[in-house]
Amino acid sequence: MRIILMVFLLVSGWFANAQLEIRSRVLDQETGEALIGVNIFFIKDYARGTTTNFEGEFKLSVMTDQMADTLLFSFMGYQERMLPVSELSDVVYLVAKDLEMGEVLIVAEPLIAEEFKFEKVNKLEIYTNPASKADPLLAVNSMPASTTTDESASISLRGSSPVETGIFLNNVPVYDAIRYSQINGVGTFSLFNTALIKNVTVFPGNPPLEFGNSTAGVVSIVTDDESIKASNSSLIVSPASIGLQRNQRLGSQNLKVFSNYQPSAALKWINPKALPQLNSFKSIDGGAYLYGQLAVKVNYKSYNYVLLEDYDYQMLHPTFSGSILQNRKKVLNVSNLNWSTPIGTFSWNQGYTFTSGKYRYSLADFKVNNKTLFQGLSYSKLMQKWQVKSGLQLDMNHSEIQGILFRYPYAVGASFPLDTIGQSSNSSVVEIFVYGKYYFADNLIFGGGVRKNLNGATYDYLSAQMNMTYLIGNRWKVIMGGGRFHKYGIDTDQGQVVFVKSDQLSLDVFYAYSDTDASASVFTKHATINGVKMPVSGFEVFLDQGLSAHWSFDIAYTFLTADEGSAFNISYFIKSNLQYQKSNWILAINSVYREGLSYSSVINAEYDTELGAYSPVYSDHQSQYSDYFIANLSISKLMPISEELTMVAFGSVNNLTDHENVRNYRYNSDYSNSVAQYLSRRLIYAGIQMNF
């Protein structure tokens, strides 16, 4: 569910003037082997921590007053260990768990490109991000690297089209991953239930070639794999949502089921002026997530989701004013099987998606159906200095549109001509890939890979990349990368086959010390989409600063330069967030301020005597909307009722200042006058969640 869970007990501020560095090594107590990827963090401040490297070593900066704190060592398949900082020795031993009856030990498919990621957020960080509305893709859109401009859950990364972004759920690509999707593909939320998510990893450029069919970047979503210790439920009630989730232990298996009903009547009643063109919406969705072990070191995940949604939106056109009625159905299945052996990990990933949408306005009446099928086999090997993954993948897409559409886009009233259409598009990609990394030193890692399509009848291509991560002390990290990437598939918004080639270079520098996190990036992308060149270059800077024990502030600035007419020719794109946390309260204000987008303005109109309608004439030069600004306020409070019952009350005001951000202009029938149409206006929302 898209609501804040019990996450606020993990916050505590601290300050001190002095800082020390501690280091140690984590080993298996029985075998003496180094444990790679052990999570280490402070009991009193879960946000501060680190992981062990390939030698099992770790370093951690500690403030003077944290010497009285305790470190928690957590690693899959081993018993957790707590150790006071003051008692830390050169070696920390962890004890392997005995696989008792009903215990689930998940063997995950490794992410080889882990050290080259730009950002990784967990469930807790998604829920506590005020800009995310508890949605994983909206959380990505709040990151500095996101350049999405339409207030939707579509993902644009560093000035690239959303069609270039690869979204993966458990290593399976998910196309059309948004809800309340309009004809143009713009959607309000993603399909993903944050309550089931373990983490989200983002590569805003140079997408690692262990993922296929993406060119701008990758958003990799991984679902929970921890065993359910005790069965529990949660209920959410708000003006636009009633939802229920149940987490149930079934012997050695784990089952999470959920369902949501979202009507619009109460929300529109509370906010009569906020959604003037939205007549109504309604959705029912539900799903089941089953995971566990089939045998020792053999585990599976099965995620199943169904969505039914209706959308009634007021269409304002020079020749027609009335409702667009949308009815949409979606079925999603993602299944995974991982087998860990002494020689490596074997993985099978499969996904199937079916989406059916029916759209009606005026006399137009048509259906759009999309189907996708994905099958992937991979082998991963983790060695002392090397980590390698190779595999074979099949990605099939089918899109069809059937029905009646108006012949001319400027004449859509009841008296204008219609055409019967029936067309379909298909794409099928079979690719092999190899991706690996080499630990040249403790602080220097090189990575690279190649990906080749095998069915090159239409397009024959080879993707290749190189990456480097260099650590400078405990505070600095530098990531460099570049390569050529390809995508061949279907744009689900347009129902057309797309072929993308993109050459990229990027440099990211990160700094972390005490309560300060900062980064700076420069990048260039030269993409060609169906023969049309779409280059973009830019830079971004980010600062996250703790102001006191309870206050924090972050700000990001992005500059993009692209060809004239591009939606990503933006001189300033500024995001900020001010947050206050104390006890069980969280109060936050986040804002976005950017340069207005360019658009082609109507300068004249020609009367078509045969049709009896005016045809617009557009300027050869680009005009520009006014600057965009939005500020949102959110507040939440955790209220423990008993040991078995807690409640979270939450509220928000979107577009706090009710700023008028222009979406487009509506023209009268002869295009002599225009009226601005706006993006979201001030909207008040509140609700409560009970966990029991």
Wavefront OBJ file of the C-alpha trace (Angstrom):
o trace
v 0.000 0.000 0.000
v 1.054 3.542 -0.669
v 0.962 4.674 2.925
v 3.541 5.261 5.647
v 4.007 2.172 7.829
v 5.650 1.834 11.214
v 8.897 3.507 10.311
v 9.252 6.489 12.530
v 10.742 4.805 15.594
v 14.107 4.602 13.834
v 14.885 8.330 13.983
v 17.253 9.911 16.470
v 19.488 12.939 15.935
v 23.003 13.322 17.221
v 25.832 15.800 17.086
v 29.425 15.830 18.268
v 32.550 17.723 17.347
v 35.055 14.856 17.215
v 35.080 11.911 14.842
v 36.994 8.624 14.821
v 37.394 5.835 12.281
v 36.801 2.216 13.233
v 37.553 -0.812 11.112
v 37.278 -4.561 11.389
v 36.754 -7.773 9.410
v 33.733 -10.099 9.457
v 34.322 -13.869 9.126
v 32.353 -17.101 9.275
v 33.036 -18.530 12.743
v 33.178 -22.140 11.512
v 35.076 -21.830 8.229
v 36.965 -18.576 8.724
v 35.819 -17.378 5.301
v 35.350 -13.663 4.695
v 31.694 -12.628 4.501
v 30.953 -10.233 1.638
v 28.088 -7.739 1.883
v 27.395 -7.956 5.630
v 25.164 -5.042 6.714
v 26.539 -3.080 9.685
v 24.692 -0.179 11.252
v 24.140 1.619 14.542
v 21.260 0.470 16.722
v 20.344 4.081 17.532
v 20.731 5.354 13.963
v 19.842 2.799 11.298
v 20.464 5.360 8.545
v 24.213 5.293 9.228
v 26.030 2.142 8.306
v 28.108 0.287 5.764
v 28.748 -3.155 4.241
v 31.799 -5.397 4.101
v 33.931 -5.601 0.956
v 35.120 -8.753 -0.820
v 37.698 -9.339 1.942
v 35.017 -9.034 4.635
v 36.488 -5.713 5.752
v 34.671 -2.503 6.617
v 35.418 1.034 7.756
v 33.049 3.342 9.582
v 33.280 6.924 10.830
v 32.109 7.280 14.439
v 31.323 10.434 16.373
v 32.621 10.609 19.929
v 29.216 10.155 21.530
v 28.552 7.102 19.328
v 31.259 5.142 21.152
v 28.502 4.257 23.620
v 26.274 2.956 20.813
v 25.982 -0.649 19.591
v 26.609 -2.062 16.119
v 24.247 -4.585 14.557
v 25.729 -7.115 12.111
v 23.155 -8.631 9.770
v 23.770 -11.133 6.962
v 21.427 -13.544 5.225
v 21.850 -17.078 6.552
v 23.673 -15.985 9.709
v 22.551 -15.080 13.184
v 22.436 -11.358 13.852
v 25.066 -10.101 16.272
v 25.089 -6.942 18.366
v 28.406 -5.591 19.541
v 29.127 -2.378 21.505
v 31.351 -0.019 19.525
v 33.762 0.179 22.430
v 34.245 -3.626 22.310
v 34.919 -3.889 18.561
v 38.013 -5.986 17.781
v 39.997 -6.661 14.613
v 37.735 -9.602 13.705
v 33.989 -10.132 14.157
v 32.677 -13.686 13.806
v 29.142 -14.531 12.692
v 27.491 -17.897 13.287
v 25.572 -19.587 10.461
v 21.935 -20.350 11.192
v 20.727 -23.900 11.419
v 17.878 -24.431 8.998
v 15.154 -25.319 11.436
v 11.690 -26.479 10.451
v 9.849 -23.661 8.667
v 12.853 -21.344 8.398
v 13.356 -19.714 5.017
v 16.862 -18.935 3.794
v 16.550 -16.924 0.601
v 19.315 -17.199 -1.983
v 19.054 -14.031 -4.055
v 20.330 -13.473 -7.562
v 23.329 -11.146 -7.096
v 23.447 -7.649 -8.586
v 26.927 -7.522 -10.091
v 26.742 -3.770 -10.797
v 26.072 -2.914 -7.122
v 29.193 -0.720 -6.760
v 28.280 1.358 -9.829
v 24.798 2.386 -8.666
v 23.842 6.042 -8.295
v 21.337 5.614 -5.505
v 19.612 2.833 -3.590
v 16.597 3.287 -1.318
v 14.853 0.796 0.909
v 11.234 0.522 1.993
v 11.804 2.760 5.006
v 13.285 5.537 2.865
v 10.395 5.359 0.389
v 7.828 5.738 3.156
v 9.649 8.621 4.836
v 10.203 10.504 1.566
v 7.484 13.200 1.575
v 7.652 13.612 -2.212
v 7.064 9.935 -2.941
v 3.506 9.608 -1.615
v 4.762 6.147 -0.531
v 5.173 5.123 -4.181
v 8.532 3.668 -5.359
v 8.547 5.326 -8.786
v 7.520 8.683 -7.342
v 10.412 8.235 -4.893
v 12.711 7.829 -7.896
v 11.213 10.969 -9.445
v 12.236 12.922 -6.335
v 15.914 12.057 -6.902
v 18.320 14.602 -8.448
v 18.780 12.442 -11.566
v 15.063 12.423 -12.389
v 13.955 15.008 -14.944
v 10.278 14.053 -15.195
v 8.269 17.182 -15.992
v 4.608 16.049 -16.048
v 3.879 15.246 -12.355
v 3.475 11.564 -13.228
v 5.015 8.242 -12.237
v 6.686 7.953 -15.652
v 10.467 8.026 -15.249
v 12.710 10.367 -17.212
v 16.376 10.103 -16.254
v 18.827 12.892 -17.032
v 16.905 14.336 -19.956
v 15.989 11.086 -21.700
v 12.542 10.015 -22.844
v 10.663 7.676 -20.460
v 10.539 5.125 -23.292
v 14.302 4.678 -22.793
v 14.049 3.899 -19.062
v 14.088 0.250 -18.053
v 11.911 -0.636 -15.047
v 12.574 -4.088 -13.615
v 10.790 -6.084 -10.924
v 12.990 -8.912 -9.639
v 15.093 -8.709 -12.836
v 12.025 -8.880 -15.110
v 11.190 -5.843 -17.302
v 7.796 -4.263 -16.618
v 6.413 -2.068 -19.388
v 3.524 0.341 -18.837
v 4.169 0.328 -15.083
v 1.765 3.127 -14.113
v -1.817 3.482 -12.886
v -4.535 5.935 -13.914
v -2.850 5.936 -17.303
v -4.359 8.355 -19.811
v -4.297 7.948 -23.595
v -0.945 9.761 -23.668
v 0.547 7.315 -21.183
v 0.715 9.786 -18.295
v -0.146 8.054 -15.031
v -0.420 9.167 -11.425
v 1.056 6.197 -9.527
v 3.024 3.049 -10.242
v 1.725 -0.514 -10.101
v 4.052 -1.490 -7.280
v 3.011 -2.000 -3.666
v 5.711 -0.505 -1.460
v 4.740 -2.787 1.445
v 6.174 -5.701 -0.572
v 9.384 -3.988 -1.651
v 12.836 -4.582 -0.200
v 14.766 -1.908 -2.118
v 14.979 0.139 -5.318
v 18.324 0.630 -7.087
v 18.730 3.401 -9.657
v 21.251 3.720 -12.491
v 20.360 7.064 -14.181
v 22.797 6.490 -17.034
v 25.066 3.786 -18.412
v 22.577 1.044 -17.444
v 24.451 -2.137 -16.483
v 24.217 -4.697 -19.269
v 23.091 -7.414 -16.898
v 19.775 -5.644 -17.583
v 18.573 -5.590 -21.188
v 16.434 -3.442 -23.469
v 17.088 -0.125 -21.712
v 19.197 2.816 -22.829
v 18.610 5.861 -20.588
v 18.922 4.088 -17.246
v 17.554 1.335 -15.031
v 15.215 1.282 -12.048
v 15.588 -2.122 -10.388
v 12.909 -3.056 -7.821
v 13.450 -6.074 -5.564
v 10.694 -7.546 -3.402
v 10.969 -8.723 0.211
v 12.744 -11.982 0.941
v 12.752 -11.982 4.743
v 10.647 -14.625 6.480
v 7.427 -13.439 8.116
v 8.087 -13.876 11.820
v 4.474 -13.398 12.898
v 1.319 -13.109 10.827
v -0.075 -9.577 10.779
v -2.498 -7.286 8.958
v -2.895 -3.620 8.087
v -5.899 -1.500 7.131
v -5.859 1.882 5.426
v -8.773 4.327 5.255
v -8.632 7.683 3.473
v -10.905 9.841 1.292
v -9.706 8.029 -1.839
v -8.614 4.608 -0.610
v -9.700 1.630 1.421
v -7.051 -1.063 1.546
v -6.252 -4.249 3.413
v -3.091 -6.340 3.527
v -2.436 -9.671 5.211
v 1.010 -11.182 5.814
v 0.730 -14.891 6.585
v 3.301 -17.543 7.385
v 2.419 -20.876 5.737
v 4.839 -23.405 7.167
v 8.130 -22.740 5.413
v 6.438 -20.437 2.880
v 5.460 -16.769 3.084
v 2.297 -15.234 1.644
v 1.380 -11.558 1.372
v -2.003 -10.632 -0.090
v -3.451 -7.163 -0.561
v -6.407 -5.363 -2.077
v -7.332 -1.700 -2.541
v -10.477 0.107 -3.552
v -10.018 3.710 -4.659
v -13.075 5.878 -5.437
v -13.024 9.591 -6.232
v -16.251 10.979 -4.742
v -14.918 11.905 -1.274
v -11.669 13.315 -2.623
v -13.492 15.543 -5.113
v -15.932 16.684 -2.419
v -13.060 17.789 -0.165
v -11.235 19.421 -3.097
v -13.932 20.784 -5.433
v -11.553 23.124 -7.313
v -8.452 20.944 -7.379
v -9.534 18.501 -10.079
v -11.811 20.456 -12.423
v -11.318 18.225 -15.473
v -11.468 14.940 -13.591
v -15.094 13.844 -13.528
v -14.467 10.594 -11.672
v -12.099 7.681 -11.235
v -12.384 4.279 -9.642
v -9.979 1.399 -9.307
v -9.844 -2.012 -7.691
v -6.545 -3.805 -7.510
v -5.208 -6.774 -5.636
v -2.368 -9.192 -5.588
v -0.620 -12.099 -3.953
v 3.087 -12.474 -3.321
v 4.310 -15.950 -2.419
v 7.936 -16.759 -1.676
v 10.016 -19.294 0.150
v 12.210 -22.360 -0.300
v 11.729 -25.413 -2.465
v 14.898 -26.999 -1.079
v 18.066 -25.940 0.708
v 19.600 -23.118 -1.347
v 16.729 -23.244 -3.850
v 14.195 -20.447 -3.457
v 11.403 -18.913 -5.460
v 9.314 -15.754 -5.686
v 5.936 -15.377 -7.358
v 4.313 -11.940 -7.647
v 0.793 -11.735 -9.106
v -1.194 -8.538 -9.607
v -4.572 -7.553 -11.101
v -5.822 -4.010 -11.757
v -9.249 -2.760 -12.863
v -9.651 0.989 -13.288
v -12.159 3.449 -14.758
v -11.345 7.035 -15.609
v -13.720 9.814 -16.718
v -11.822 12.919 -17.813
v -13.207 16.114 -19.335
v -11.805 16.610 -22.835
v -11.553 20.226 -24.000
v -10.955 20.475 -27.759
v -11.736 23.243 -30.269
v -14.342 20.997 -31.924
v -15.500 18.915 -28.947
v -16.116 19.263 -25.230
v -17.101 16.152 -23.310
v -15.929 13.079 -21.466
v -13.123 10.714 -22.312
v -14.130 7.380 -20.811
v -11.386 4.883 -20.106
v -11.713 1.312 -18.858
v -8.474 -0.507 -18.253
v -7.516 -3.989 -17.097
v -4.048 -5.265 -16.299
v -2.632 -8.625 -15.248
v 0.985 -8.987 -14.165
v 2.954 -12.071 -13.150
v 6.638 -12.154 -12.230
v 8.232 -15.414 -11.091
v 11.813 -16.192 -10.088
v 13.774 -19.317 -9.229
v 17.313 -19.209 -7.808
v 19.585 -22.173 -7.151
v 22.864 -21.627 -5.321
v 25.553 -24.258 -5.920
v 29.269 -24.530 -5.113
v 30.050 -23.477 -8.689
v 27.710 -20.460 -8.778
v 24.099 -19.290 -8.780
v 21.650 -20.305 -11.505
v 18.563 -18.122 -11.979
v 15.379 -18.324 -14.029
v 13.241 -15.202 -14.333
v 9.948 -14.998 -16.172
v 7.272 -12.367 -16.591
v 3.933 -12.020 -18.333
v 1.811 -8.877 -18.689
v -1.525 -8.332 -20.341
v -3.127 -4.896 -20.555
v -6.455 -4.114 -22.181
v -7.775 -0.565 -22.455
v -11.003 0.741 -23.948
v -11.283 4.441 -24.792
v -14.315 6.479 -25.869
v -14.852 10.149 -26.630
v -17.319 11.796 -28.990
v -17.867 9.101 -31.673
v -14.394 7.592 -31.303
v -14.388 4.123 -29.766
v -11.283 1.935 -29.789
v -9.366 -0.691 -27.836
v -5.658 -1.014 -27.154
v -4.222 -4.378 -26.063
v -0.625 -4.990 -25.023
v 1.041 -8.299 -24.194
v 4.572 -8.977 -23.039
v 6.439 -12.203 -22.343
v 9.897 -12.410 -20.817
v 12.082 -15.453 -20.167
v 15.608 -15.251 -18.787
v 18.274 -17.728 -17.710
v 21.435 -16.513 -16.017
v 24.509 -17.810 -14.238
v 26.419 -15.806 -11.624
v 29.813 -16.568 -10.127
v 31.370 -14.713 -7.204
v 35.136 -15.200 -6.895
v 37.798 -13.579 -4.771
v 38.607 -10.822 -7.244
v 35.973 -11.326 -9.925
v 32.190 -11.356 -10.075
v 30.587 -12.383 -13.347
v 27.045 -12.861 -14.645
v 26.063 -14.228 -18.052
v 22.756 -15.227 -19.515
v 20.252 -15.665 -22.308
v 17.009 -13.661 -22.480
v 13.856 -13.577 -24.606
v 11.721 -10.413 -24.616
v 8.515 -10.463 -26.713
v 6.008 -7.613 -27.079
v 2.720 -7.360 -28.947
v 0.495 -4.294 -29.266
v -2.731 -3.883 -31.212
v -5.300 -1.154 -31.665
v -8.778 -1.708 -33.092
v -11.827 0.495 -33.404
v -12.964 3.817 -34.779
v -10.890 7.012 -34.685
v -11.314 10.457 -36.171
v -9.471 10.968 -39.437
v -8.125 14.416 -38.562
v -6.796 15.354 -35.106
v -8.230 18.866 -35.398
v -11.766 17.643 -36.201
v -13.152 15.324 -33.519
v -16.767 16.382 -33.136
v -19.819 14.295 -34.005
v -20.052 15.633 -37.581
v -16.484 14.857 -38.636
v -15.232 11.817 -40.598
v -14.043 8.633 -38.890
v -11.848 5.728 -39.974
v -11.952 2.123 -38.906
v -8.511 0.968 -37.859
v -6.999 -2.382 -37.067
v -3.250 -2.523 -36.696
v -0.736 -4.415 -34.635
v 2.963 -4.215 -33.826
v 5.304 -6.972 -32.686
v 8.843 -7.143 -31.405
v 10.912 -10.118 -30.362
v 14.422 -9.900 -28.959
v 16.758 -12.761 -28.070
v 19.954 -11.563 -26.397
v 23.006 -13.058 -24.749
v 25.083 -11.042 -22.300
v 28.168 -11.144 -20.110
v 28.733 -8.576 -17.378
v 31.418 -8.600 -14.703
v 33.577 -6.604 -12.356
v 37.116 -6.901 -11.038
v 38.366 -5.728 -7.628
v 41.698 -4.222 -8.669
v 42.212 -3.007 -5.106
v 40.147 -2.388 -1.999
v 39.305 1.061 -3.304
v 39.288 0.479 -7.078
v 36.735 -1.572 -9.006
v 36.410 -2.012 -12.768
v 33.316 -3.314 -14.507
v 32.163 -3.954 -18.027
v 30.000 -6.057 -20.245
v 28.618 -6.818 -23.680
v 25.118 -7.719 -24.878
v 24.340 -9.094 -28.355
v 21.026 -9.782 -30.052
v 20.787 -13.127 -31.843
v 17.702 -12.534 -34.020
v 19.046 -9.597 -36.020
v 16.814 -9.827 -39.090
v 15.579 -6.245 -38.607
v 18.336 -4.771 -36.432
v 21.732 -6.259 -35.703
v 23.487 -4.633 -32.764
v 26.097 -5.067 -30.056
v 25.956 -3.139 -26.778
v 29.110 -2.614 -24.718
v 30.124 -0.616 -21.640
v 32.864 0.073 -19.104
v 32.576 1.304 -15.500
v 34.973 2.303 -12.747
v 34.467 3.057 -9.053
v 37.268 4.662 -7.041
v 37.048 5.226 -3.279
v 39.119 8.041 -1.768
v 39.343 7.513 1.960
v 36.076 7.196 3.826
v 34.473 10.307 2.399
v 34.819 10.365 -1.380
v 33.636 8.064 -4.141
v 34.054 8.535 -7.894
v 32.094 6.579 -10.517
v 32.902 6.823 -14.224
v 31.126 5.027 -17.026
v 30.431 4.958 -20.712
v 29.187 2.762 -23.483
v 26.801 2.124 -26.345
v 23.340 0.808 -25.532
v 20.402 -0.432 -27.587
v 16.700 -1.026 -27.118
v 14.280 -2.755 -29.475
v 10.681 -3.008 -28.357
v 7.280 -1.325 -28.383
v 6.355 2.090 -27.048
v 3.214 1.085 -25.152
v 1.945 4.681 -25.208
v 1.963 4.831 -29.002
v 1.708 1.119 -29.879
v 4.683 1.468 -32.219
v 7.950 -0.415 -32.546
v 10.949 1.635 -31.395
v 14.658 1.108 -31.927
v 16.989 3.181 -29.774
v 20.752 3.542 -29.936
v 22.439 5.626 -27.244
v 26.102 6.541 -26.679
v 26.810 7.786 -23.164
v 29.519 9.102 -20.863
v 29.131 10.133 -17.225
v 31.130 11.107 -14.160
v 29.623 11.036 -10.644
v 31.429 12.239 -7.512
v 30.020 11.529 -4.031
v 31.002 12.950 -0.650
v 29.788 11.807 2.780
v 30.949 13.038 6.166
v 29.083 13.340 9.434
v 25.658 14.862 8.651
v 26.621 15.933 5.127
v 26.000 14.023 1.899
v 26.787 15.652 -1.421
v 27.228 14.672 -5.050
v 28.067 16.231 -8.412
v 27.574 14.675 -11.848
v 28.286 15.533 -15.479
v 26.912 13.479 -18.353
v 26.253 13.368 -22.072
v 23.880 11.142 -24.039
v 23.564 10.892 -27.803
v 20.424 8.899 -28.466
v 18.764 8.092 -31.776
v 15.130 6.954 -31.589
v 13.764 5.513 -34.838
v 16.309 7.556 -36.765
v 15.639 10.841 -34.921
v 18.651 12.210 -33.052
v 17.952 13.349 -29.475
v 21.233 14.422 -27.835
v 21.271 15.808 -24.302
v 24.056 16.856 -21.935
v 24.082 18.369 -18.490
v 25.221 18.390 -14.907
v 23.611 18.073 -11.486
v 24.654 18.856 -7.916
v 23.072 17.665 -4.684
v 23.465 18.502 -0.982
v 21.821 16.786 1.992
v 22.626 18.514 5.276
v 21.581 17.731 8.807
v 20.793 21.054 10.479
v 20.201 19.862 14.027
v 19.024 16.856 15.954
v 15.566 17.159 14.373
v 15.922 19.252 11.224
v 17.419 18.297 7.857
v 17.495 19.945 4.448
v 18.427 18.806 0.955
v 18.577 20.580 -2.381
v 19.411 19.516 -5.933
v 20.141 21.541 -9.063
v 20.128 20.135 -12.609
v 21.092 21.799 -15.888
v 20.176 20.241 -19.253
v 21.014 21.306 -22.777
v 19.415 19.687 -25.822
v 18.360 20.510 -29.367
v 15.854 23.301 -29.896
v 12.316 22.073 -29.376
v 13.329 19.344 -26.947
v 11.358 19.094 -23.710
v 14.691 18.738 -21.897
v 16.320 22.034 -22.805
v 16.118 23.230 -19.201
v 18.534 25.724 -17.656
v 17.428 25.164 -14.060
v 15.626 22.288 -12.377
v 15.706 22.713 -8.592
v 14.326 20.315 -5.987
v 14.414 20.889 -2.229
v 13.117 19.274 0.925
v 12.967 20.547 4.506
v 12.121 17.918 7.110
v 11.487 17.892 10.855
v 11.470 14.653 12.857
v 10.870 14.320 16.563
v 9.488 11.484 18.598
v 6.677 10.021 16.495
v 6.146 13.112 14.326
v 7.393 13.877 10.822
v 6.750 17.219 9.139
v 8.116 17.992 5.672
v 7.908 20.580 2.921
v 9.274 19.713 -0.505
v 9.337 21.864 -3.605
v 10.218 21.788 -7.300
v 11.135 24.861 -9.318
v 12.190 24.631 -12.962
v 12.298 26.566 -16.195
v 9.106 26.426 -18.233
v 8.999 23.935 -21.090
v 9.069 24.967 -24.717
v 6.108 24.346 -27.012
v 4.872 25.107 -30.524
v 2.304 27.890 -30.412
v -0.601 28.354 -32.790
v -0.160 31.528 -34.876
v -3.008 31.129 -37.339
v -5.757 28.808 -38.541
v -6.934 27.749 -41.989
v -10.589 26.992 -42.615
v -11.257 23.631 -44.256
v -14.462 24.226 -46.223
v -14.984 20.529 -46.887
v -14.799 19.624 -43.203
v -16.249 22.800 -41.809
v -13.433 23.074 -39.258
v -10.300 25.136 -38.734
v -6.852 23.585 -39.025
v -4.199 25.150 -36.751
v -0.991 26.630 -38.161
v 1.990 26.369 -35.817
v 4.930 28.709 -35.481
v 8.362 27.661 -36.724
v 9.817 29.051 -33.510
v 9.347 27.658 -30.024
v 7.439 29.478 -27.319
v 7.878 28.840 -23.615
v 5.529 28.241 -20.709
v 6.045 30.223 -17.524
v 8.322 28.723 -14.879
v 6.987 25.749 -12.954
v 6.767 25.792 -9.150
v 5.103 23.508 -6.647
v 5.450 23.119 -2.865
v 3.920 20.243 -0.920
v 3.373 19.858 2.814
v 3.100 16.503 4.587
v 2.685 15.520 8.227
v 2.370 12.163 9.967
v 2.286 10.769 13.481
v 2.763 7.243 14.765
v 0.406 6.352 17.618
v 1.154 3.095 19.461
v -2.092 1.818 20.972
v -0.907 -1.507 22.339
v 1.751 -4.120 21.655
v -0.394 -5.540 18.862
v -2.010 -2.373 17.503
v -0.461 0.795 16.144
v -1.963 3.610 14.120
v -0.389 6.086 11.711
v -2.258 9.304 10.976
v -1.120 11.261 7.952
v -2.091 14.339 6.016
v -0.801 16.342 3.086
v -1.423 19.484 1.092
v -0.189 19.251 -2.493
v 0.553 22.527 -4.276
v 0.412 24.398 -0.998
v 0.492 27.833 -2.657
v -2.049 26.808 -5.336
v 0.416 27.890 -8.017
v -0.966 27.893 -11.570
v 1.414 25.693 -13.583
v 0.388 25.647 -17.228
v -0.087 22.214 -18.788
v -1.217 23.497 -22.213
v -3.635 25.921 -23.846
v -7.186 25.273 -24.965
v -8.308 27.091 -28.113
v -11.750 28.075 -29.340
v -13.081 26.691 -32.638
v -11.229 29.172 -34.914
v -8.089 29.340 -32.706
v -8.495 33.081 -32.157
v -8.571 32.791 -28.355
v -6.878 30.482 -25.879
v -7.300 29.589 -22.218
v -4.576 28.044 -20.070
v -5.114 24.552 -18.687
v -3.228 23.810 -15.480
v -1.473 20.932 -13.833
v -2.463 19.903 -10.294
v -3.930 22.610 -8.065
v -4.050 22.662 -4.261
v -5.276 19.297 -2.977
v -5.848 18.258 0.655
v -5.530 14.635 1.638
v -5.545 12.733 4.942
v -6.033 9.252 6.293
v -5.165 6.692 8.885
v -3.548 3.275 8.840
v -3.895 0.565 11.462
v -1.363 -2.232 11.846
v -2.418 -5.242 13.907
l 1 2 3 4 5 6 7 8 9 10 11 12 13 14 15 16 17 18 19 20 21 22 23 24 25 26 27 28 29 30 31 32 33 34 35 36 37 38 39 40 41 42 43 44 45 46 47 48 49 50 51 52 53 54 55 56 57 58 59 60 61 62 63 64 65 66 67 68 69 70 71 72 73 74 75 76 77 78 79 80 81 82 83 84 85 86 87 88 89 90 91 92 93 94 95 96 97 98 99 100 101 102 103 104 105 106 107 108 109 110 111 112 113 114 115 116 117 118 119 120 121 122 123 124 125 126 127 128 129 130 131 132 133 134 135 136 137 138 139 140 141 142 143 144 145 146 147 148 149 150 151 152 153 154 155 156 157 158 159 160 161 162 163 164 165 166 167 168 169 170 171 172 173 174 175 176 177 178 179 180 181 182 183 184 185 186 187 188 189 190 191 192 193 194 195 196 197 198 199 200 201 202 203 204 205 206 207 208 209 210 211 212 213 214 215 216 217 218 219 220 221 222 223 224 225 226 227 228 229 230 231 232 233 234 235 236 237 238 239 240 241 242 243 244 245 246 247 248 249 250 251 252 253 254 255 256 257 258 259 260 261 262 263 264 265 266 267 268 269 270 271 272 273 274 275 276 277 278 279 280 281 282 283 284 285 286 287 288 289 290 291 292 293 294 295 296 297 298 299 300 301 302 303 304 305 306 307 308 309 310 311 312 313 314 315 316 317 318 319 320 321 322 323 324 325 326 327 328 329 330 331 332 333 334 335 336 337 338 339 340 341 342 343 344 345 346 347 348 349 350 351 352 353 354 355 356 357 358 359 360 361 362 363 364 365 366 367 368 369 370 371 372 373 374 375 376 377 378 379 380 381 382 383 384 385 386 387 388 389 390 391 392 393 394 395 396 397 398 399 400 401 402 403 404 405 406 407 408 409 410 411 412 413 414 415 416 417 418 419 420 421 422 423 424 425 426 427 428 429 430 431 432 433 434 435 436 437 438 439 440 441 442 443 444 445 446 447 448 449 450 451 452 453 454 455 456 457 458 459 460 461 462 463 464 465 466 467 468 469 470 471 472 473 474 475 476 477 478 479 480 481 482 483 484 485 486 487 488 489 490 491 492 493 494 495 496 497 498 499 500 501 502 503 504 505 506 507 508 509 510 511 512 513 514 515 516 517 518 519 520 521 522 523 524 525 526 527 528 529 530 531 532 533 534 535 536 537 538 539 540 541 542 543 544 545 546 547 548 549 550 551 552 553 554 555 556 557 558 559 560 561 562 563 564 565 566 567 568 569 570 571 572 573 574 575 576 577 578 579 580 581 582 583 584 585 586 587 588 589 590 591 592 593 594 595 596 597 598 599 600 601 602 603 604 605 606 607 608 609 610 611 612 613 614 615 616 617 618 619 620 621 622 623 624 625 626 627 628 629 630 631 632 633 634 635 636 637 638 639 640 641 642 643 644 645 646 647 648 649 650 651 652 653 654 655 656 657 658 659 660 661 662 663 664 665 666 667 668 669 670 671 672 673 674 675 676 677 678 679 680 681 682 683 684 685 686 687 688 689 690 691 692
